[in-house]
Amino acid sequence: MLGQACSSAPSGGPDGGGAGAAPGGATASGGGTEGAGGGPIVDEAPRFAIEGVTTWRHGASAAYTLIHDDTCGAGLDNQLSVAAPALGQRGLRASFGAIVQSCVERDLWDALRELLAQGHEIVNHSFSHPDLTMPPVDLAVEIDGARATLEAELSGYGITFFVFPLDAFNDELVDHLRAQGYLGARAGARGVNPPDYEDDLRIRFDVFGPGYSVYAGAAGTPCAAVAPGDEAGGASPACRQYILDQLVEDAIAAGGWGVRELHSVAGEAWEPVPIDEYEAHLDRVRDRIDAGALWMDTASAVLRYRRAREACPPPVVRGDRLLFAPPSGRCAAYATPLTWIVKPLAGAPTALSAIQDGAPLDTRAVGDGRFLVDADPAGGAVTLSAQ
């Protein structure tokens, strides 16, 4: 199943200049150009066509991110001992929002480093978890200092995403994050982000538990009787499971990005999710991934993909090679592998291999003689081989 494919026809260089310019001074098409030694470089006829880049990685219909808030907080060690292992067993990655003061006081830096080693993301959830919209608040401590402490303790790991405490934010706070160079923030309305959402610092989301979810009180659902503010323990298991899973289904239906806010797993902290319901949700997510309908990754990973697919031009094909132009500043800022739709121009191959910078790339057949290739537009030329 493929998400929407963006057009691949190059109309210019990465900043809109020179039509289809390829690396090394060679033109994208035509008879040839002059090489460094004065001799002509003859373009090879392309053996493959680039038909576009998929909306989401691996050609999935939608993207999904799970953010565990209040990491390092009291009563939330289950994120480390229960949630992280459950994610790892299914090959899934999530984001964890650290309350930095709690990480300092409880000396949980080794635990955060282990989360990073497992492929998860650490995001800034402020220093002491105040309502940042209520003065007096020192943003130099709560946002900037918290980020500096995280990056210092995590050996220079870059903190690129922010989660507002209590989901309380305003324009001034969002502008502060923008000025500090954050890639994104969870600061939008409730619901699914469309595939071409506009503002990375106003990412839409949904909250668990039931009384805080967009699905509370939804007619014809197991949550029809849930009122705003009702606690998770008062909702039926069917309602809790519906809230966890329905955001994923709505994201798939919309071709967009669902972001789930969640706190405790099998604990006593705010709005806990029973472990069996959490694992059932992860199993459902894994099933959707395996069916090609969903891509799950960290908040910053999804955000980078969404921006890179519009900032990075498609490669020029010469022979069996994909040649990427030197990345523009914007493309380089979001550098990440993109999923390209590739079609051999001759024969009917059943498999495709790809190499970039000496390493094999992830490829897969998707029917109609087409293949998906995950290649980094900032990673150099790709060599293809059809079998």
Residue, then its C-alpha position, 0 to 999 in steps of 0.5 A: m500500500l502506497g501513500q500519496a506520491c509527490s511528483s519527482a520531475p526535477s524543475g531545478g536545483p535544490d534552491g530552484g536554480g539550474a534545471g535538473a543540475a546533477p552533481g559533478g557538473a554533469t547535466a541531467s540529460g543531453g549529449g554531455t558536458e566537459g569534465a575536469g580534465g577537459g574531456p567530454i562526459v557522456d550521459e548514460a541512458p537511464r535504466f530506471a525511472i523515479e516516479g516520486v517520493t512517498t508521503w510517509r516512509h516505506g510507502a505507508s498510508a499514515a504515520y504514528t508517534l507515541i509520546h510518553d510524558d513525564t519521564c523521570g517523574a515519580g511513579l513513572d519508572n514503569q515507562l522504563s521497566v514496562a513500556a520500553p521493553a514492550l516497544g522493543q519486543r515489537g521493534l517500535r520506537a517512541s518519544f519520551g518527554a523528560i521532566v529534567q529536574s526529576c531526572v537530575e534529582r533521581d539521577l536517571w541519566d543512565a536510564l535515558r541513555e539506554l532509551l536512546a540506545q534502543g532507538h527512542e527519542i528524548v524530548n524536552h518536557s521542561f525543567s519542573h513541569p509548571d504551567l508555562t502560560m502562568p507568570p512568573v515563569d523563567l523560560a531561560v530555566e524551564i525551556d532553555g536550561a532544561r534543554a542544555t542540561l539534557e544535551a550535556e548529560l546525554s553527551g551532546y544528543g540534540i534535543t529537537f522537540f518540545v512537549f508543553p507541560l499540562d498541554a498549556f501553551n500560547d503564541e508567545l511560548v511557540d514563538h520562543l521555541r521557534a527562536q531557539g531552533y526547535l524542529g517541532a512541538r506538540a502544541g496543536a488542536r486535538g486530532v490527526n495532522p494532515p499529511d501536509y500540515e503547515d506548522d511543525l511547532r503546532i503538532r496536533f495530538d490526542v490525550f489518554g485517558p478517556g476523559y481528556s481524549v477527543y473521543a470522549g462522549a463520541a456517539g455510537t462508540p464504547c466511550a459514548a458515556v464518558a464525560p470530560g474529566d472522567e478518570a481512566g479507571g472509571a471507563s470500560p476496558a473497551c473504551r480505553q482500548y478504543i481511544l488508544d486504537q482509534l487515533v491510529e485508524d483515523a490517521i490511516a483513513a486520513g493519510g496523516w500523522g497521529v500523535r498519542e500523548l500517554h503517561s503511565v503504564a501499569g502504574e499509579a501515576w496520572e491516567p495509567v494504561p493497564i499493561d494488557e491494554y498497552e500491549a494490545h495497542l502495540d500489537r495492533v500498531r505492529d499489525r498495521i505496520d506489517a500490512g503496509a498501512l502505518w509507519m511508527d517512529t519518533a516525533s522528530a523522525v516523522l517531522r524530518y521526513r515530512r519536511a525533507r520530502e518537500a525540501c530535497p529534490p529527486p535524484v537524476v538517473r544515469g544508467d543504474r545510478l541515482l545522483f542527488a544534487p548537493p543538498s540545499g540548506r533546508c534539505a540538509a537541515y532535515a536530512t533523513p532517508l526518503t522512500w523513492i518510487v523506482k521503476p525499471l525501464a526494461g524487463a520484469p525484475t522481481a527484486l531490486s538491490a540498492i547500495q549507498d555509501g557502501a551500505p545496502l539500502d532497504t528495498r521492496a517490491v510494491g507491484d506493477g513493476r515498481f519498487l520502493v527504495d529508502a535513500d538519503p538525499a544527502g548520502g551520495a549516489v545510489t547504485l541499483s541492480a535489478q534481478 
